[in-house]
Amino acid sequence: MKDFRERLKTDIPILFDGGFGSQLFARDIQLANSAIANETYPDAVVDIHIDYINSGAEAIGTNTFVASPLHLDMAGQDKTDAQRLIRLAVQHAKHAVAESDRDVYIAGSVGPSPGAIEADSGDTTFGIANDAVREAHKLVIHTLAEEGVDFLCLETMFSAKEAAIAADIARETELPIAVNMTYKWTKERRTGKEIYKTDWGHSASDLLQILVSGEFSNGDNLLNYIDIIGTNCGAESKKAEHTGMPYAITGTQQLLTAMTDMDLNNIRMMAYPNAGMPELDENYKTVYSQSPTEMAEYVPTLIDTGAYLIGGCCGTTPAHIKTFRNAIDT
């Protein structure tokens, strides 16, 4: 199997996997923190990975999105369990890859902190201290690296500043780094221009500027260490045209514009949206509005827009990934 950075140099897009937590729910596994499943439901974790691999995913993410000590503490768990759960998560992913006998890359999933951070809120009255955020990311990222993931996937980041803190730590591992933000639709009052911004008001352009600034990396330009930038998740409860695949396409277009403005042409783009808007069915179970077939119809446009790594987030299933595989291959 090619080194991941070498794989990024080829022209063929990489298919990522789909939602993980929603697949645990589909198996009636509901936990205060999904990372606990690495210990309590190991077979289910491996099976989910295998389902995505069998659906054609070339890269899968570890079940570590909320494995940091900060998340475990919020869920009433012992935060000292974080390292053990992370190690188990990587082992399960490796087990699935070995069982499949396919060339599959493993992405170490690194999620955001469970709340605002000091860098955004301005203090620790409402925000988690920057030092605590950095310490938690360091434990997650270095444990993932020690266990042998192929690349690090910082995902669903609501704060470009937190993304920069995590990226600063990730570069210490010398592994390939993907940085993915989650945005919402906004409209500028003065110009009427539609622009995606995070909950903290950060656009794709803001993210690039913050990474370049060196504010959270001792003055170093973090873009020199990042291989992939993208968008994931995203759900507008009142705007169907800005959720799911349409959201991914618009978000990728805006990211491409921001990167072009800064003459960045050596960084790949990634997009893995949710399956549309979550809704309750007649049995009060959460379902998502965009079917596998509907989402797959957008894949060619998403690729044409510039996305190179493509997958799904909340609500996407192995069936979605299989249709994405067919769309990419044809």
Secondary structure, DSSP 8 states (H G I E B T S, - for coil): ---HHHHHTSSS-EE----SHHHHHHTT---SSGGGHHHH-HHHHHHHHHHHHHTT-SEEE-S-TT-SHHHHHHTTS-GGGHHHHHHHHHHHHHHHHHHHTS--EEEEEE---SS-BHHHHSSTTTSB-HHHHHHHHHHHHHHHHHHT-SEEEEEEES-HHHHHHHHHHHGGGT--EEEEE--EEEE-TTT--EEEE-TTS--HHHHHHHHHH-TTTTT--GGGT--EEEEEE---TT-GGGSHHHHHHHHHHHHHHHHHHTT--SSEEEEEE-SS-EEE-TTS-EEES--HHHHHTTHHHHHHHTEEEE---TT--HHHHHHHHHHHH-
